[in-house]
Amino acid sequence: MKDSVVRRAAASRLTARLTHPFRIALGQHDSLENVLFSLELKDGTRGFGEAAVATHITGETVEATMRSLERAACELAGRDLANYLKISAEYGEKMAANPCALAALETAMMDALTRQWRMPLWKFFGARPKTLKTDITVVLGTASESEEFARRFYAKGLRAFKIKVGNDPEEDFERVLRVRKAAGKSALYLDANQAFDARGMLGFLRRLAQAGCRPEVVEQPVPKADWEGLQKVTRESGVTVLADESAGSLADAVRIVRDRAAHGMNVKLMKFGVFRSREIACLAKAAGLKLMIGCMMESPLAIGAAAHLAAGLGCFDTIDLDTPFFLRDKVMRSPFPSPNGTYDLRTVKAGIGVVPMRSGSR
């Protein structure tokens, strides 16, 4: 039997408390409630993946994701991971409605294989790793809370702030200006999570400009199905517009490229899985679009996998891999991110370089 054959696999719940609720226009996370997927190969090598469930955004649930990954755990026993592309295609169909489960399965496969090959995961995607530095998300809250949060992370060395907007225009306006004041000359991004229409978003941006504040990026300003509105903001705002929820599939990505519906898109492993994320990133970059690497509410395991993808490909313009900063509980042994938000993957010798606290992993 080959060493790359799966001896056993398992799915379990992964939970952690947050420092404070992660609020966006579509809802909020009060805790991290994800699913951990683990594989053990014939030679004892283990690999780990994480499904980050965001019910208020994707409609996926922890219960359905557990069922998907428990079935996969039974089916994968005895399978040879040397056929990882065939397995990925097979589960891409089975888990089409549960992409975060696919992300966990593919991540665990590639973590195990690259550990066995004694190489870091980033090397699977490119010849050398690009050092990454993440932004930090300023969640919905009061203006004073937003300013204090920005001031605290600016002191840590963070120099890009992604401000969630879409709750109340007046309060959002004040929050953005207060973050600008606290964050000095840091880059500012706005993330509306579909909360505006085109007219409202353009008016909000004009008002900010009149106050001397011009964000570098606006993410998903309008509802995901409002392609006309997305194109209008892209044409008229004078700001880089990135699609997130509108870029929910390969077909969506192709449409964005074809219609120039946005200046770029947010690629997340939880939306596409590992291999489709690589495909979409390469498509977008070849078409001259901007790229953000993003995340859901993820531990350093899933975040680390995304960082390896982005560092290896080297083509991402904006890095949004900040959710480890929101975890109160330490659930992973991880060397990154650094306190100032840097991901330097040159220290990783094999796989992702992140393991659950009590994994006993090899």
C-alpha positions as CSV (number, residue, x, y, z in Angstrom):
1,M,0.0,0.0,0.0
2,K,1.4,3.4,-0.9
3,D,2.2,5.9,1.8
4,S,-0.2,8.5,0.3
5,V,-3.2,6.2,0.9
6,V,-5.7,7.5,3.5
7,R,-5.7,5.4,6.6
8,R,-8.4,7.3,8.4
9,A,-10.2,10.6,8.4
10,A,-12.5,12.5,10.8
11,A,-14.6,15.6,11.2
12,S,-15.1,17.4,14.5
13,R,-16.4,20.8,15.7
14,L,-14.0,23.6,16.1
15,T,-15.1,26.4,18.4
16,A,-13.5,29.5,20.0
17,R,-14.7,32.6,21.8
18,L,-14.2,36.0,20.1
19,T,-12.8,39.1,21.6
20,H,-16.0,40.9,20.6
21,P,-18.8,40.2,18.1
22,F,-17.8,40.4,14.4
23,R,-20.7,42.6,13.1
24,I,-21.3,43.3,9.4
25,A,-24.4,44.5,7.4
26,L,-25.6,40.9,6.8
27,G,-25.4,39.7,10.4
28,Q,-22.7,38.9,13.0
29,H,-20.5,36.1,14.4
30,D,-20.6,35.9,18.2
31,S,-18.1,33.0,18.3
32,L,-16.1,30.9,15.9
33,E,-18.2,27.7,15.1
34,N,-16.4,25.8,12.4
35,V,-15.6,22.2,11.4
36,L,-12.2,20.7,11.6
37,F,-11.3,17.9,9.0
38,S,-8.3,15.7,9.6
39,L,-6.6,13.0,7.5
40,E,-4.0,10.4,8.4
41,L,-2.0,8.7,5.7
42,K,-0.5,5.2,5.8
43,D,2.9,6.4,7.0
44,G,1.2,8.4,9.9
45,T,1.5,11.8,8.2
46,R,-1.5,14.0,9.1
47,G,-3.2,16.9,7.3
48,F,-5.8,19.4,8.6
49,G,-8.4,21.5,7.0
50,E,-11.1,23.9,8.3
51,A,-14.6,24.7,7.1
52,A,-15.6,28.2,8.2
53,V,-19.3,28.4,8.3
54,A,-21.0,31.8,7.7
55,T,-24.7,31.0,7.7
56,H,-25.7,34.7,7.5
57,I,-23.7,35.1,4.2
58,T,-23.8,31.7,2.4
59,G,-26.7,29.9,4.0
60,E,-24.4,26.9,4.9
61,T,-24.8,25.5,8.4
62,V,-22.5,23.7,10.8
63,E,-24.8,20.7,11.0
64,A,-24.9,20.2,7.2
65,T,-21.1,20.8,6.9
66,M,-20.5,18.2,9.6
67,R,-22.6,15.7,7.7
68,S,-20.8,16.4,4.5
69,L,-17.4,15.9,6.0
70,E,-18.4,12.9,8.1
71,R,-19.5,11.2,4.8
72,A,-16.3,12.2,3.1
73,A,-14.3,10.8,6.0
74,C,-15.8,7.4,5.6
75,E,-15.5,7.5,1.8
76,L,-11.8,8.6,1.7
77,A,-10.5,5.7,3.8
78,G,-8.4,3.6,1.5
79,R,-8.2,6.3,-1.3
80,D,-4.8,7.4,-2.6
81,L,-4.2,11.1,-2.4
82,A,-1.8,10.9,-5.3
83,N,-5.1,11.2,-7.2
84,Y,-5.9,14.5,-5.4
85,L,-7.2,16.3,-8.6
86,K,-9.7,13.4,-9.3
87,I,-10.8,13.5,-5.6
88,S,-11.2,17.3,-5.7
89,A,-13.3,17.1,-8.9
90,E,-15.5,14.3,-7.4
91,Y,-16.1,16.3,-4.2
92,G,-16.5,19.5,-6.0
93,E,-19.7,18.0,-7.4
94,K,-20.8,16.4,-4.2
95,M,-20.2,19.5,-2.2
96,A,-21.4,22.1,-4.7
97,A,-23.9,23.5,-2.2
98,N,-21.4,23.3,0.7
99,P,-18.2,24.9,-0.6
100,C,-16.7,25.5,2.8
101,A,-16.7,21.7,3.3
102,L,-14.8,21.3,0.0
103,A,-12.3,23.9,1.2
104,A,-11.7,21.9,4.4
105,L,-11.3,18.6,2.5
106,E,-8.9,20.0,-0.2
107,T,-6.9,21.9,2.4
108,A,-6.5,18.7,4.5
109,M,-5.4,16.8,1.4
110,M,-2.8,19.3,0.4
111,D,-1.6,19.8,4.0
112,A,-1.0,16.0,4.3
113,L,0.6,15.7,0.9
114,T,3.0,18.6,1.2
115,R,4.0,17.4,4.7
116,Q,4.7,14.1,3.2
117,W,6.7,15.7,0.4
118,R,8.6,17.8,3.0
119,M,7.8,21.1,1.4
120,P,5.7,24.1,2.5
121,L,2.3,24.4,0.9
122,W,3.2,27.8,-0.8
123,K,5.7,25.9,-3.0
124,F,2.8,24.1,-4.6
125,F,1.6,27.4,-6.0
126,G,4.9,29.2,-6.8
127,A,8.6,29.3,-6.8
128,R,9.0,31.7,-3.9
129,P,6.7,33.1,-1.2
130,K,5.7,36.8,-1.2
131,T,5.6,38.3,2.2
132,L,2.0,39.4,3.0
133,K,0.7,42.0,5.4
134,T,-3.0,41.9,6.3
135,D,-5.4,44.7,6.9
136,I,-7.6,44.8,10.0
137,T,-11.4,44.9,9.9
138,V,-13.3,47.6,11.8
139,V,-16.6,46.0,12.4
140,L,-19.9,47.8,12.8
141,G,-20.2,49.7,16.0
142,T,-20.2,53.2,17.4
143,A,-17.9,55.9,16.1
144,S,-16.0,55.9,19.4
145,E,-15.6,52.1,19.4
146,S,-14.3,52.2,15.8
147,E,-11.8,55.0,16.6
148,E,-10.5,53.2,19.7
149,F,-10.1,49.9,17.8
150,A,-8.3,51.6,14.9
151,R,-6.0,53.5,17.3
152,R,-5.1,50.2,19.1
153,F,-4.2,48.3,16.0
154,Y,-2.4,51.3,14.5
155,A,-0.1,51.2,17.5
156,K,0.5,47.5,16.8
157,G,1.8,48.3,13.3
158,L,-1.3,47.6,11.2
159,R,-1.4,50.0,8.3
160,A,-4.6,49.1,6.3
161,F,-8.1,49.3,7.8
162,K,-11.2,47.7,6.3
163,I,-14.3,49.5,7.7
164,K,-17.6,47.7,7.6
165,V,-20.4,50.0,6.6
166,G,-24.1,49.7,5.7
167,N,-25.9,50.0,9.0
168,D,-26.6,53.7,9.3
169,P,-25.2,56.2,6.7
170,E,-24.8,59.0,9.2
171,E,-23.0,56.8,11.8
172,D,-21.0,55.2,9.1
173,F,-19.8,58.6,7.8
174,E,-18.7,59.5,11.3
175,R,-17.0,56.1,11.9
176,V,-15.0,56.4,8.7
177,L,-13.7,59.9,9.5
178,R,-12.8,58.8,13.1
179,V,-10.9,55.8,11.8
180,R,-9.1,58.1,9.3
181,K,-8.1,60.3,12.2
182,A,-6.8,57.4,14.3
183,A,-5.1,55.5,11.5
184,G,-3.0,58.4,10.1
185,K,-1.9,57.8,6.5
186,S,-3.0,54.1,6.5
187,A,-4.9,52.7,3.6
188,L,-8.7,52.7,4.1
189,Y,-11.1,50.2,2.5
190,L,-14.8,50.1,2.8
191,D,-16.8,46.9,2.8
192,A,-20.6,47.4,2.4
193,N,-21.5,43.7,2.2
194,Q,-24.3,44.5,-0.3
195,A,-25.9,47.2,2.0
196,F,-26.2,50.1,-0.5
197,D,-27.7,50.7,-3.9
198,A,-25.5,52.4,-6.6
199,R,-26.9,55.9,-6.0
200,G,-26.5,55.6,-2.2
201,M,-22.9,54.3,-2.5
202,L,-21.9,57.0,-4.9
203,G,-23.4,59.7,-2.7
204,F,-21.7,58.3,0.4
205,L,-18.3,58.3,-1.4
206,R,-18.8,61.9,-2.7
207,R,-19.6,63.0,0.8
208,L,-16.4,61.4,2.1
209,A,-14.4,63.0,-0.6
210,Q,-15.8,66.4,0.3
211,A,-14.6,65.7,3.8
212,G,-11.1,65.0,2.5
213,C,-11.4,61.2,2.8
214,R,-11.0,58.9,-0.2
215,P,-11.0,55.2,0.4
216,E,-8.7,53.1,-1.8
217,V,-11.1,50.2,-2.1
218,V,-14.9,49.7,-1.9
219,E,-15.9,46.0,-1.6
220,Q,-19.3,44.7,-2.7
221,P,-21.2,48.0,-2.6
222,V,-24.6,46.7,-3.9
223,P,-26.7,43.5,-3.6
224,K,-24.9,40.6,-5.3
225,A,-27.5,40.2,-8.1
226,D,-27.4,43.9,-8.9
227,W,-24.9,43.7,-11.8
228,E,-26.0,47.0,-13.3
229,G,-25.5,48.8,-10.0
230,L,-22.1,47.2,-9.5
231,Q,-21.0,48.3,-13.0
232,K,-22.3,51.8,-12.3
233,V,-20.3,52.2,-9.0
234,T,-17.3,50.7,-10.9
235,R,-17.6,53.3,-13.7
236,E,-18.4,56.4,-11.7
237,S,-16.9,56.1,-8.2
238,G,-13.2,56.8,-9.0
239,V,-12.4,54.1,-6.4
240,T,-11.3,50.5,-6.9
241,V,-14.4,48.3,-6.6
242,L,-14.0,44.7,-5.7
243,A,-16.8,42.1,-6.0
244,D,-17.2,39.7,-3.1
245,E,-20.7,38.2,-2.8
246,S,-21.2,38.8,-6.5
247,A,-18.1,36.7,-7.2
248,G,-19.5,33.5,-5.8
249,S,-18.7,31.0,-8.5
250,L,-16.5,30.5,-11.5
251,A,-19.4,31.6,-13.7
252,D,-19.6,34.8,-11.7
253,A,-15.9,35.4,-12.1
254,V,-16.1,34.9,-15.8
255,R,-19.0,37.4,-16.0
256,I,-17.0,40.0,-14.0
257,V,-14.1,39.6,-16.4
258,R,-16.3,39.7,-19.5
259,D,-18.5,42.6,-18.5
260,R,-15.9,44.5,-16.5
261,A,-18.5,44.6,-13.8
262,A,-15.8,45.4,-11.1
263,H,-12.2,46.3,-11.0
264,G,-11.4,43.1,-9.2
265,M,-12.7,40.4,-6.9
266,N,-12.3,38.9,-3.4
267,V,-11.1,35.3,-3.6
268,K,-11.9,33.2,-0.5
269,L,-11.1,29.5,0.0
270,M,-14.5,29.1,1.7
271,K,-16.3,30.3,-1.5
272,F,-14.4,28.2,-4.0
273,G,-12.1,25.6,-2.4
274,V,-8.4,25.5,-3.0
275,F,-8.1,24.5,-6.6
276,R,-11.0,26.7,-7.9
277,S,-9.5,29.6,-5.9
278,R,-6.3,29.2,-7.8
279,E,-8.1,29.0,-11.1
280,I,-10.1,32.1,-10.5
281,A,-7.1,34.1,-9.2
282,C,-5.2,33.2,-12.4
283,L,-8.1,34.1,-14.6
284,A,-8.6,37.5,-12.9
285,K,-5.0,38.4,-13.0
286,A,-4.6,37.4,-16.6
287,A,-7.5,39.7,-17.4
288,G,-5.8,42.6,-15.6
289,L,-8.2,42.6,-12.6
290,K,-7.3,43.4,-9.0
291,L,-7.3,40.6,-6.4
292,M,-8.0,40.5,-2.7
293,I,-7.4,37.3,-0.7
294,G,-10.2,37.3,1.9
295,C,-11.7,35.1,4.6
296,M,-14.7,34.2,6.7
297,M,-14.4,33.8,10.5
298,E,-11.5,31.4,10.4
299,S,-8.8,30.2,12.7
300,P,-5.1,30.4,11.8
301,L,-5.5,27.0,10.1
302,A,-7.8,28.1,7.2
303,I,-6.2,31.5,7.3
304,G,-2.8,29.9,6.9
305,A,-3.9,27.9,3.9
306,A,-5.2,31.1,2.2
307,A,-1.9,32.8,3.0
308,H,0.1,30.0,1.4
309,L,-2.1,30.3,-1.8
310,A,-1.6,34.1,-1.9
311,A,2.1,34.0,-1.0
312,G,2.8,31.3,-3.6
313,L,0.9,32.9,-6.4
314,G,2.2,36.3,-5.6
315,C,-0.6,38.1,-7.5
316,F,-2.8,39.5,-4.8
317,D,-3.0,43.2,-4.4
318,T,-4.9,43.4,-1.1
319,I,-4.6,41.0,1.9
320,D,-7.6,40.5,4.2
321,L,-6.5,37.7,6.5
322,D,-7.2,39.2,9.9
323,T,-9.6,37.0,11.8
324,P,-7.0,35.4,14.1
325,F,-6.8,38.9,15.8
326,F,-10.5,38.4,16.8
327,L,-10.1,35.0,18.6
328,R,-10.0,35.1,22.3
329,D,-9.1,31.3,22.6
330,K,-5.9,29.8,21.1
331,V,-7.1,26.8,19.2
332,M,-4.1,26.3,16.9
333,R,-0.3,26.2,17.2
334,S,0.6,28.8,14.6
335,P,3.6,31.0,13.8
336,F,1.5,33.7,12.1
337,P,0.3,36.3,11.7
338,S,2.9,38.4,13.6
339,P,1.6,41.1,16.0
340,N,1.7,43.7,13.1
341,G,-0.2,41.5,10.7
342,T,2.7,40.0,8.7
343,Y,2.7,36.6,7.1
344,D,6.2,35.5,6.4
345,L,5.9,31.9,5.2
346,R,9.6,31.3,4.7
347,T,9.8,29.8,8.2
348,V,7.3,26.9,7.3
349,K,9.2,23.7,6.4
350,A,6.3,21.5,5.4
351,G,2.5,21.8,4.9
352,I,0.6,24.8,6.2
353,G,2.7,24.9,9.4
354,V,-0.4,25.1,11.6
355,V,-1.9,22.3,13.7
356,P,-4.7,22.0,16.2
357,M,-3.6,22.5,19.8
358,R,-4.2,18.8,20.7
359,S,-3.7,17.1,17.4
360,G,-0.6,15.0,18.2
361,S,0.2,15.7,14.5
362,R,3.3,14.5,12.7
